């Protein structure tokens, strides 16, 4: 039965890692969008 817990643990780790990567990417994209807006409005 230990393999069920192992598979669930690995699955949860992979899901958390992908969610973290997506959140980090979204944050960077939002910062880039704000920079572009500020640059275009100041020009």
Protein Blocks (a to p, Z undefined) as FASTA:
>chain_A
ZZmmmmmmmmmmmmmmmmmmmmmmmmmmmmmmmmmmmmmmmZZ
